[in-house]
Amino acid sequence: MRPFLTFFMSILLVGSLIPLAAQDNSSSADADKPTMLVVVSDSLVSNRAYHNDLDMYLRIKSNFTKVFEKEDWPVKLEFQRWSASVPDGGLQLRIWFKSLETEIINDLVFRAWVNVYEDGEKTEDFGIIKVRTYPRPGRNPYDVMDDIVSLAAEEVAKELNKHKFNKS
């Protein structure tokens, strides 16, 4: 019984150390990349029906990260909520979340105003990014919100690819 227990414990120990080693390798690769600060601003007071604002910030952070990582840009991402106390230096993507609402029957529309700042100066203004979807009835509303935020992230990524990033 002891040899089996020793073998099991050694496998468990090695298995728990592998993710730590992988994390160290990825963080050293990210240390060479400049940081793009993604600042998400929204209203302090909201009467929106679909979400609360902290939930939307977390959805934007999660879904934009997934989409942006697929782009393999030469930057690492850092997210911050609200634009107060944001340092002026470096590259910043500012997302001013406007709304997630129904315009006509059976649709869902995401709106955000998106800008790029470099060292405190606005270099790009993408205007209002508007994405519309028609969710299937009976679908989980949280999945629908994740889908539309991912679509918005894809639109922002297209704009950034036009103006900013050259993949090399």
Secondary structure as GFF3:
##gff-version 3
##sequence-region A 1 168
A	DSSP	alpha_helix	2	31	.	.	.	ID=ss1
A	DSSP	beta_strand	35	41	.	.	.	ID=ss2
A	DSSP	alpha_helix	53	71	.	.	.	ID=ss3
A	DSSP	beta_strand	76	81	.	.	.	ID=ss4
A	DSSP	beta_strand	91	101	.	.	.	ID=ss5
A	DSSP	beta_strand	108	118	.	.	.	ID=ss6
A	DSSP	beta_strand	121	133	.	.	.	ID=ss7
A	DSSP	alpha_helix	141	163	.	.	.	ID=ss8
###
